[in-house]
Amino acid sequence: MRGKETEGAGFKPQSARTAALWLGVAVYAGLVAGFAWNPTPFAQGLAAIGIAAAFMHASFAYGFKHALALFLICTAIAFAMENIGIATGFPFGRYHFEVGRDLPYIGKAPLVVGPLWFGMGYFSWIVAGVLLDGADFRLKQRFSAIALPVVAAFAMTQWDLVMEPPSATISKAWIWHDGGAFFGVPASNFLGWLLTAWLFCQAFALYLRRQDAALARAASRSRSFRAIAAVLYLSAGLTHLTPWLMGQRGLAADGAGQLWRIQDMRETALLVMVFTMGFTSLLALLRLFRPG
């Protein structure tokens, strides 16, 4: 009897669940880093898992109803901005999608585009909240409601800064009609990303600051729970390590016919990732686990 009591006392189911969760996060992050750079069905499946993970994280943070509201806010704004951009060239520049031709479209944008904005947008929102000492659950404070959307928009645009040239000029998931100085990508694209991300993050803030129960729920979540978002945010950048290690070489033409060296794009993507997404994630994790 004593042996059974000792065995039961030593077993910590909460610790086991936490370890299993982190193992799953590590495996997923490793798969993203290893395979998401190449636009294959497997990579598309990983993207779908990432979107689902963002929605689940939001559901645990704020509640299912509010997670759904955030998803709808983000996708509505993202699809509106993408379709305006394709039709007019504002705010991103002149482009069109090549990826997902066999998928349903909303206007001129593939159906998957809106959920992708939500997945990385939500993780950027949480990372920015950590950097601002819990601003994502202190939205009653005017400073948090104003500053958080701005910082989250920059965190989101960092991802695009990393992945845009490989995705557009090498993989040709979308085409910039007039090319651009950043390996075939125009500067206007990044300003458009900053604007779009700010719009839906500001809408998040305006919605959530009226939801007292959701904010209290988010405030009760552990540091490890919030760290998951930072790790998954970082994993989207780490995927550019693999093609660089593989030593991809050759030439790729942008939409204007300008040739660019693939090895230069791969190395630049890695360097930009380290000093943007890498630093941002590191700072968020250090703030989460600093003593005291």
PyMOL commands that set and color helices and strands:
alter all, ss='L'
color gray80, all
select helices_A, chain A and resi 2-10+13-35+41-62+64-88+113-131+135-137+142-170+187-208+212-219+223-238+241-246+262-288
alter helices_A, ss='H'
color red, helices_A
select strands_A, chain A and resi 95-97+105-106+109-110+174-176+251-253+259-261
alter strands_A, ss='S'
color yellow, strands_A
deselect
rebuild
show_as cartoon
